Amino acid sequence: MPRRQIRVTGAAEAPLRAALRALRTELDVPEAFGPRVLAEAERAAREPTLPAYDATDVPLFTIDPPTSTDLDQAMHLSRRPDGYRVRYAIADVAAFVVPGGLLDAEAHRRVTTLYFPDGKIPLHPPVLSEGAASLLPDQTSPAVLWTIDLDADGRPTSTEVRRALVRSRAKLDYESVQKQLDAGTAEEPLALLKDIGLLREQQEVARGGISLNVPEQEITERDGAYELTYRAPLPADGWNAQISLLTGMAAAELMLAYGTGVLRTLPAAPDGAVGRLRRTARALRIDWPHHVSYAELIRSLDPHLPHHAAFLQECTTLLRGAGYTVFRDGVIPDLTTHAAVAAPYTHCTAPLRRLVDRYASELCLAATAGEEPPEWVLAALDDLPKRMAEGTRRAGTAERECVDIVEAALLKDRVGELFDGTVVDVQEREPTVGTVQLESPAVVARIKSEEGAGALPLPLGERLRVRLTQADPGSAKVLFAPA
């Protein structure tokens, strides 16, 4: 599922970059790996546990941003007489990380890779995550290899998962893939990404699922000022994501049939959250008739339009209620679905960047083989939701703080100016304090009525002129007041 992506360019000594460095210190994020952890990672990179099955004859390829080197997934797509075959290789982190070892303990401490606008803090040492464990081209690597057969409409008919040695043939990026697909020059394994992706999108619509095409925000420094732009995702981004979603759904079904597993679950969004989003749409001049569902609205948006892009960014707030649900011994939980996927789903395709995926892979391997999961998996299972919640909360805090810093930098030279906005939230106990969504630039920030006996409650859901009273990247504070 998508996360909000912000990228910062500019000099390392610029105030914005300095504020982001200070944030990492303030959040006490685990930056450097200790020497003993690094030594264990070096040994593991040289001596991984290799599977017996050799699938290096499958001409896999990866699709990632051009600069990415932590490659979790590689795929090969082919036709069958009655449909399609998806082969999806996932980096096998368990081939390198010994349960109970230093690397394992460090991964449980970090939980996820943390993304900042000017860089990332990895879950595993780069010698593994960007080296031996990564599915880099022309490198033989251990992987968890999924084979999912689809019918002519893109519905799964069978699923198999096993450990295998794999070898990616090519590292592709979204832009070059899109160009080949648009020009009709892609060879069949790549050309089928569009065919299968479109079928899976149709299946998503039919079951009521939602894919957020969240644009990447980029903030660029020019002559001491900052400019905000959006990079809209390409159709190939969405088709590639559909392969990952397909695998996560297949993994969830395997575990549910097996009776033991860990799901990524999300209840339906509460009315209050949807109401806030409706106010945000109004603020950004997006027409959302009451008879139009959230899913229909999302599918109608064009992420190339700045106000649509801004709204899609805010839609990620509806995913904040997601969590991890563990079950075992055939006792199926009450909630097994993810509201945005509209089906059972789990995280299993990004083990280089997310702790839980390593465990999900082991559970699916055991389910396919009809065997008991490894003892180290069962021993950690009950603690996983809490561990993942802590890591996800830290990542969410970092993301929100980064957004505040970026918005403060964007507005730092405009204190005292007037803007058009809409109040999208008001504090129940203090109705003079709330949240305002600007129309341009598309900033969401705190608003507070001027203090005094005449301070009026904020008009929830209404448009108003507001004055910027504070914008300090160093303190990540942006504050408006009614004009």
Secondary structure as a PSIPRED ss2 file (coil, helix, strand):
# PSIPRED VFORMAT (PSIPRED V4.0)

   1 M C   1.000  0.000  0.000
   2 P C   1.000  0.000  0.000
   3 R C   1.000  0.000  0.000
   4 R C   1.000  0.000  0.000
   5 Q E   0.000  0.000  1.000
   6 I E   0.000  0.000  1.000
   7 R E   0.000  0.000  1.000
   8 V E   0.000  0.000  1.000
   9 T E   0.000  0.000  1.000
  10 G C   1.000  0.000  0.000
  11 A C   1.000  0.000  0.000
  12 A C   1.000  0.000  0.000
  13 E C   1.000  0.000  0.000
  14 A C   1.000  0.000  0.000
  15 P H   0.000  1.000  0.000
  16 L H   0.000  1.000  0.000
  17 R H   0.000  1.000  0.000
  18 A H   0.000  1.000  0.000
  19 A H   0.000  1.000  0.000
  20 L H   0.000  1.000  0.000
  21 R H   0.000  1.000  0.000
  22 A H   0.000  1.000  0.000
  23 L H   0.000  1.000  0.000
  24 R H   0.000  1.000  0.000
  25 T H   0.000  1.000  0.000
  26 E H   0.000  1.000  0.000
  27 L C   1.000  0.000  0.000
  28 D C   1.000  0.000  0.000
  29 V C   1.000  0.000  0.000
  30 P C   1.000  0.000  0.000
  31 E C   1.000  0.000  0.000
  32 A C   1.000  0.000  0.000
  33 F C   1.000  0.000  0.000
  34 G C   1.000  0.000  0.000
  35 P H   0.000  1.000  0.000
  36 R H   0.000  1.000  0.000
  37 V H   0.000  1.000  0.000
  38 L H   0.000  1.000  0.000
  39 A H   0.000  1.000  0.000
  40 E H   0.000  1.000  0.000
  41 A H   0.000  1.000  0.000
  42 E H   0.000  1.000  0.000
  43 R H   0.000  1.000  0.000
  44 A H   0.000  1.000  0.000
  45 A H   0.000  1.000  0.000
  46 R H   0.000  1.000  0.000
  47 E C   1.000  0.000  0.000
  48 P C   1.000  0.000  0.000
  49 T C   1.000  0.000  0.000
  50 L C   1.000  0.000  0.000
  51 P C   1.000  0.000  0.000
  52 A C   1.000  0.000  0.000
  53 Y C   1.000  0.000  0.000
  54 D E   0.000  0.000  1.000
  55 A C   1.000  0.000  0.000
  56 T C   1.000  0.000  0.000
  57 D C   1.000  0.000  0.000
  58 V C   1.000  0.000  0.000
  59 P C   1.000  0.000  0.000
  60 L E   0.000  0.000  1.000
  61 F E   0.000  0.000  1.000
  62 T E   0.000  0.000  1.000
  63 I E   0.000  0.000  1.000
  64 D C   1.000  0.000  0.000
  65 P C   1.000  0.000  0.000
  66 P C   1.000  0.000  0.000
  67 T C   1.000  0.000  0.000
  68 S C   1.000  0.000  0.000
  69 T C   1.000  0.000  0.000
  70 D C   1.000  0.000  0.000
  71 L C   1.000  0.000  0.000
  72 D C   1.000  0.000  0.000
  73 Q E   0.000  0.000  1.000
  74 A E   0.000  0.000  1.000
  75 M E   0.000  0.000  1.000
  76 H E   0.000  0.000  1.000
  77 L E   0.000  0.000  1.000
  78 S E   0.000  0.000  1.000
  79 R E   0.000  0.000  1.000
  80 R E   0.000  0.000  1.000
  81 P C   1.000  0.000  0.000
  82 D C   1.000  0.000  0.000
  83 G E   0.000  0.000  1.000
  84 Y E   0.000  0.000  1.000
  85 R E   0.000  0.000  1.000
  86 V E   0.000  0.000  1.000
  87 R E   0.000  0.000  1.000
  88 Y E   0.000  0.000  1.000
  89 A E   0.000  0.000  1.000
  90 I E   0.000  0.000  1.000
  91 A E   0.000  0.000  1.000
  92 D C   1.000  0.000  0.000
  93 V H   0.000  1.000  0.000
  94 A H   0.000  1.000  0.000
  95 A H   0.000  1.000  0.000
  96 F C   1.000  0.000  0.000
  97 V C   1.000  0.000  0.000
  98 V C   1.000  0.000  0.000
  99 P C   1.000  0.000  0.000
 100 G C   1.000  0.000  0.000
 101 G C   1.000  0.000  0.000
 102 L H   0.000  1.000  0.000
 103 L H   0.000  1.000  0.000
 104 D H   0.000  1.000  0.000
 105 A H   0.000  1.000  0.000
 106 E H   0.000  1.000  0.000
 107 A H   0.000  1.000  0.000
 108 H H   0.000  1.000  0.000
 109 R H   0.000  1.000  0.000
 110 R H   0.000  1.000  0.000
 111 V C   1.000  0.000  0.000
 112 T E   0.000  0.000  1.000
 113 T C   1.000  0.000  0.000
 114 L E   0.000  0.000  1.000
 115 Y E   0.000  0.000  1.000
 116 F E   0.000  0.000  1.000
 117 P C   1.000  0.000  0.000
 118 D C   1.000  0.000  0.000
 119 G E   0.000  0.000  1.000
 120 K E   0.000  0.000  1.000
 121 I E   0.000  0.000  1.000
 122 P C   1.000  0.000  0.000
 123 L C   1.000  0.000  0.000
 124 H C   1.000  0.000  0.000
 125 P C   1.000  0.000  0.000
 126 P H   0.000  1.000  0.000
 127 V H   0.000  1.000  0.000
 128 L H   0.000  1.000  0.000
 129 S H   0.000  1.000  0.000
 130 E H   0.000  1.000  0.000
 131 G H   0.000  1.000  0.000
 132 A H   0.000  1.000  0.000
 133 A C   1.000  0.000  0.000
 134 S C   1.000  0.000  0.000
 135 L C   1.000  0.000  0.000
 136 L C   1.000  0.000  0.000
 137 P E   0.000  0.000  1.000
 138 D C   1.000  0.000  0.000
 139 Q C   1.000  0.000  0.000
 140 T E   0.000  0.000  1.000
 141 S E   0.000  0.000  1.000
 142 P E   0.000  0.000  1.000
 143 A E   0.000  0.000  1.000
 144 V E   0.000  0.000  1.000
 145 L E   0.000  0.000  1.000
 146 W E   0.000  0.000  1.000
 147 T E   0.000  0.000  1.000
 148 I E   0.000  0.000  1.000
 149 D E   0.000  0.000  1.000
 150 L E   0.000  0.000  1.000
 151 D E   0.000  0.000  1.000
 152 A C   1.000  0.000  0.000
 153 D C   1.000  0.000  0.000
 154 G C   1.000  0.000  0.000
 155 R C   1.000  0.000  0.000
 156 P E   0.000  0.000  1.000
 157 T E   0.000  0.000  1.000
 158 S E   0.000  0.000  1.000
 159 T E   0.000  0.000  1.000
 160 E E   0.000  0.000  1.000
 161 V E   0.000  0.000  1.000
 162 R E   0.000  0.000  1.000
 163 R E   0.000  0.000  1.000
 164 A E   0.000  0.000  1.000
 165 L E   0.000  0.000  1.000
 166 V E   0.000  0.000  1.000
 167 R E   0.000  0.000  1.000
 168 S E   0.000  0.000  1.000
 169 R E   0.000  0.000  1.000
 170 A E   0.000  0.000  1.000
 171 K E   0.000  0.000  1.000
 172 L E   0.000  0.000  1.000
 173 D C   1.000  0.000  0.000
 174 Y H   0.000  1.000  0.000
 175 E H   0.000  1.000  0.000
 176 S H   0.000  1.000  0.000
 177 V H   0.000  1.000  0.000
 178 Q H   0.000  1.000  0.000
 179 K H   0.000  1.000  0.000
 180 Q H   0.000  1.000  0.000
 181 L H   0.000  1.000  0.000
 182 D H   0.000  1.000  0.000
 183 A H   0.000  1.000  0.000
 184 G C   1.000  0.000  0.000
 185 T C   1.000  0.000  0.000
 186 A C   1.000  0.000  0.000
 187 E C   1.000  0.000  0.000
 188 E H   0.000  1.000  0.000
 189 P H   0.000  1.000  0.000
 190 L H   0.000  1.000  0.000
 191 A H   0.000  1.000  0.000
 192 L H   0.000  1.000  0.000
 193 L H   0.000  1.000  0.000
 194 K H   0.000  1.000  0.000
 195 D H   0.000  1.000  0.000
 196 I H   0.000  1.000  0.000
 197 G H   0.000  1.000  0.000
 198 L H   0.000  1.000  0.000
 199 L H   0.000  1.000  0.000
 200 R H   0.000  1.000  0.000
 201 E H   0.000  1.000  0.000
 202 Q H   0.000  1.000  0.000
 203 Q H   0.000  1.000  0.000
 204 E H   0.000  1.000  0.000
 205 V H   0.000  1.000  0.000
 206 A H   0.000  1.000  0.000
 207 R H   0.000  1.000  0.000
 208 G C   1.000  0.000  0.000
 209 G C   1.000  0.000  0.000
 210 I C   1.000  0.000  0.000
 211 S C   1.000  0.000  0.000
 212 L C   1.000  0.000  0.000
 213 N C   1.000  0.000  0.000
 214 V C   1.000  0.000  0.000
 215 P C   1.000  0.000  0.000
 216 E E   0.000  0.000  1.000
 217 Q E   0.000  0.000  1.000
 218 E E   0.000  0.000  1.000
 219 I E   0.000  0.000  1.000
 220 T E   0.000  0.000  1.000
 221 E E   0.000  0.000  1.000
 222 R E   0.000  0.000  1.000
 223 D C   1.000  0.000  0.000
 224 G C   1.000  0.000  0.000
 225 A E   0.000  0.000  1.000
 226 Y E   0.000  0.000  1.000
 227 E E   0.000  0.000  1.000
 228 L E   0.000  0.000  1.000
 229 T E   0.000  0.000  1.000
 230 Y E   0.000  0.000  1.000
 231 R E   0.000  0.000  1.000
 232 A C   1.000  0.000  0.000
 233 P C   1.000  0.000  0.000
 234 L C   1.000  0.000  0.000
 235 P H   0.000  1.000  0.000
 236 A H   0.000  1.000  0.000
 237 D H   0.000  1.000  0.000
 238 G H   0.000  1.000  0.000
 239 W H   0.000  1.000  0.000
 240 N H   0.000  1.000  0.000
 241 A H   0.000  1.000  0.000
 242 Q H   0.000  1.000  0.000
 243 I H   0.000  1.000  0.000
 244 S H   0.000  1.000  0.000
 245 L H   0.000  1.000  0.000
 246 L H   0.000  1.000  0.000
 247 T H   0.000  1.000  0.000
 248 G H   0.000  1.000  0.000
 249 M H   0.000  1.000  0.000
 250 A H   0.000  1.000  0.000
 251 A H   0.000  1.000  0.000
 252 A H   0.000  1.000  0.000
 253 E H   0.000  1.000  0.000
 254 L H   0.000  1.000  0.000
 255 M H   0.000  1.000  0.000
 256 L H   0.000  1.000  0.000
 257 A H   0.000  1.000  0.000
 258 Y H   0.000  1.000  0.000
 259 G C   1.000  0.000  0.000
 260 T C   1.000  0.000  0.000
 261 G E   0.000  0.000  1.000
 262 V E   0.000  0.000  1.000
 263 L E   0.000  0.000  1.000
 264 R E   0.000  0.000  1.000
 265 T E   0.000  0.000  1.000
 266 L E   0.000  0.000  1.000
 267 P C   1.000  0.000  0.000
 268 A C   1.000  0.000  0.000
 269 A C   1.000  0.000  0.000
 270 P C   1.000  0.000  0.000
 271 D H   0.000  1.000  0.000
 272 G H   0.000  1.000  0.000
 273 A H   0.000  1.000  0.000
 274 V H   0.000  1.000  0.000
 275 G H   0.000  1.000  0.000
 276 R H   0.000  1.000  0.000
 277 L H   0.000  1.000  0.000
 278 R H   0.000  1.000  0.000
 279 R H   0.000  1.000  0.000
 280 T H   0.000  1.000  0.000
 281 A H   0.000  1.000  0.000
 282 R H   0.000  1.000  0.000
 283 A H   0.000  1.000  0.000
 284 L C   1.000  0.000  0.000
 285 R C   1.000  0.000  0.000
 286 I C   1.000  0.000  0.000
 287 D C   1.000  0.000  0.000
 288 W C   1.000  0.000  0.000
 289 P C   1.000  0.000  0.000
 290 H C   1.000  0.000  0.000
 291 H C   1.000  0.000  0.000
 292 V C   1.000  0.000  0.000
 293 S C   1.000  0.000  0.000
 294 Y H   0.000  1.000  0.000
 295 A H   0.000  1.000  0.000
 296 E H   0.000  1.000  0.000
 297 L H   0.000  1.000  0.000
 298 I H   0.000  1.000  0.000
 299 R H   0.000  1.000  0.000
 300 S H   0.000  1.000  0.000
 301 L C   1.000  0.000  0.000
 302 D C   1.000  0.000  0.000
 303 P C   1.000  0.000  0.000
 304 H C   1.000  0.000  0.000
 305 L C   1.000  0.000  0.000
 306 P H   0.000  1.000  0.000
 307 H H   0.000  1.000  0.000
 308 H H   0.000  1.000  0.000
 309 A H   0.000  1.000  0.000
 310 A H   0.000  1.000  0.000
 311 F H   0.000  1.000  0.000
 312 L H   0.000  1.000  0.000
 313 Q H   0.000  1.000  0.000
 314 E H   0.000  1.000  0.000
 315 C H   0.000  1.000  0.000
 316 T H   0.000  1.000  0.000
 317 T H   0.000  1.000  0.000
 318 L H   0.000  1.000  0.000
 319 L H   0.000  1.000  0.000
 320 R C   1.000  0.000  0.000
 321 G C   1.000  0.000  0.000
 322 A C   1.000  0.000  0.000
 323 G E   0.000  0.000  1.000
 324 Y E   0.000  0.000  1.000
 325 T E   0.000  0.000  1.000
 326 V E   0.000  0.000  1.000
 327 F E   0.000  0.000  1.000
 328 R C   1.000  0.000  0.000
 329 D C   1.000  0.000  0.000
 330 G C   1.000  0.000  0.000
 331 V C   1.000  0.000  0.000
 332 I C   1.000  0.000  0.000
 333 P C   1.000  0.000  0.000
 334 D C   1.000  0.000  0.000
 335 L C   1.000  0.000  0.000
 336 T C   1.000  0.000  0.000
 337 T E   0.000  0.000  1.000
 338 H E   0.000  0.000  1.000
 339 A C   1.000  0.000  0.000
 340 A C   1.000  0.000  0.000
 341 V C   1.000  0.000  0.000
 342 A C   1.000  0.000  0.000
 343 A E   0.000  0.000  1.000
 344 P E   0.000  0.000  1.000
 345 Y C   1.000  0.000  0.000
 346 T C   1.000  0.000  0.000
 347 H C   1.000  0.000  0.000
 348 C C   1.000  0.000  0.000
 349 T C   1.000  0.000  0.000
 350 A C   1.000  0.000  0.000
 351 P C   1.000  0.000  0.000
 352 L C   1.000  0.000  0.000
 353 R C   1.000  0.000  0.000
 354 R E   0.000  0.000  1.000
 355 L H   0.000  1.000  0.000
 356 V H   0.000  1.000  0.000
 357 D H   0.000  1.000  0.000
 358 R H   0.000  1.000  0.000
 359 Y H   0.000  1.000  0.000
 360 A H   0.000  1.000  0.000
 361 S H   0.000  1.000  0.000
 362 E H   0.000  1.000  0.000
 363 L H   0.000  1.000  0.000
 364 C H   0.000  1.000  0.000
 365 L H   0.000  1.000  0.000
 366 A H   0.000  1.000  0.000
 367 A H   0.000  1.000  0.000
 368 T H   0.000  1.000  0.000
 369 A H   0.000  1.000  0.000
 370 G C   1.000  0.000  0.000
 371 E C   1.000  0.000  0.000
 372 E C   1.000  0.000  0.000
 373 P C   1.000  0.000  0.000
 374 P C   1.000  0.000  0.000
 375 E H   0.000  1.000  0.000
 376 W H   0.000  1.000  0.000
 377 V H   0.000  1.000  0.000
 378 L H   0.000  1.000  0.000
 379 A H   0.000  1.000  0.000
 380 A H   0.000  1.000  0.000
 381 L H   0.000  1.000  0.000
 382 D C   1.000  0.000  0.000
 383 D C   1.000  0.000  0.000
 384 L H   0.000  1.000  0.000
 385 P H   0.000  1.000  0.000
 386 K H   0.000  1.000  0.000
 387 R H   0.000  1.000  0.000
 388 M H   0.000  1.000  0.000
 389 A H   0.000  1.000  0.000
 390 E H   0.000  1.000  0.000
 391 G H   0.000  1.000  0.000
 392 T H   0.000  1.000  0.000
 393 R H   0.000  1.000  0.000
 394 R H   0.000  1.000  0.000
 395 A H   0.000  1.000  0.000
 396 G H   0.000  1.000  0.000
 397 T H   0.000  1.000  0.000
 398 A H   0.000  1.000  0.000
 399 E H   0.000  1.000  0.000
 400 R H   0.000  1.000  0.000
 401 E H   0.000  1.000  0.000
 402 C H   0.000  1.000  0.000
 403 V H   0.000  1.000  0.000
 404 D H   0.000  1.000  0.000
 405 I H   0.000  1.000  0.000
 406 V H   0.000  1.000  0.000
 407 E H   0.000  1.000  0.000
 408 A H   0.000  1.000  0.000
 409 A H   0.000  1.000  0.000
 410 L H   0.000  1.000  0.000
 411 L H   0.000  1.000  0.000
 412 K C   1.000  0.000  0.000
 413 D C   1.000  0.000  0.000
 414 R C   1.000  0.000  0.000
 415 V C   1.000  0.000  0.000
 416 G C   1.000  0.000  0.000
 417 E C   1.000  0.000  0.000
 418 L E   0.000  0.000  1.000
 419 F E   0.000  0.000  1.000
 420 D E   0.000  0.000  1.000
 421 G E   0.000  0.000  1.000
 422 T E   0.000  0.000  1.000
 423 V E   0.000  0.000  1.000
 424 V E   0.000  0.000  1.000
 425 D E   0.000  0.000  1.000
 426 V E   0.000  0.000  1.000
 427 Q C   1.000  0.000  0.000
 428 E C   1.000  0.000  0.000
 429 R C   1.000  0.000  0.000
 430 E C   1.000  0.000  0.000
 431 P C   1.000  0.000  0.000
 432 T C   1.000  0.000  0.000
 433 V E   0.000  0.000  1.000
 434 G E   0.000  0.000  1.000
 435 T E   0.000  0.000  1.000
 436 V E   0.000  0.000  1.000
 437 Q E   0.000  0.000  1.000
 438 L E   0.000  0.000  1.000
 439 E C   1.000  0.000  0.000
 440 S C   1.000  0.000  0.000
 441 P C   1.000  0.000  0.000
 442 A C   1.000  0.000  0.000
 443 V C   1.000  0.000  0.000
 444 V E   0.000  0.000  1.000
 445 A E   0.000  0.000  1.000
 446 R E   0.000  0.000  1.000
 447 I E   0.000  0.000  1.000
 448 K E   0.000  0.000  1.000
 449 S C   1.000  0.000  0.000
 450 E C   1.000  0.000  0.000
 451 E C   1.000  0.000  0.000
 452 G C   1.000  0.000  0.000
 453 A C   1.000  0.000  0.000
 454 G C   1.000  0.000  0.000
 455 A C   1.000  0.000  0.000
 456 L C   1.000  0.000  0.000
 457 P C   1.000  0.000  0.000
 458 L C   1.000  0.000  0.000
 459 P C   1.000  0.000  0.000
 460 L C   1.000  0.000  0.000
 461 G C   1.000  0.000  0.000
 462 E C   1.000  0.000  0.000
 463 R E   0.000  0.000  1.000
 464 L E   0.000  0.000  1.000
 465 R E   0.000  0.000  1.000
 466 V E   0.000  0.000  1.000
 467 R E   0.000  0.000  1.000
 468 L E   0.000  0.000  1.000
 469 T E   0.000  0.000  1.000
 470 Q E   0.000  0.000  1.000
 471 A E   0.000  0.000  1.000
 472 D E   0.000  0.000  1.000
 473 P C   1.000  0.000  0.000
 474 G C   1.000  0.000  0.000
 475 S C   1.000  0.000  0.000
 476 A C   1.000  0.000  0.000
 477 K E   0.000  0.000  1.000
 478 V E   0.000  0.000  1.000
 479 L E   0.000  0.000  1.000
 480 F E   0.000  0.000  1.000
 481 A E   0.000  0.000  1.000
 482 P E   0.000  0.000  1.000
 483 A C   1.000  0.000  0.000
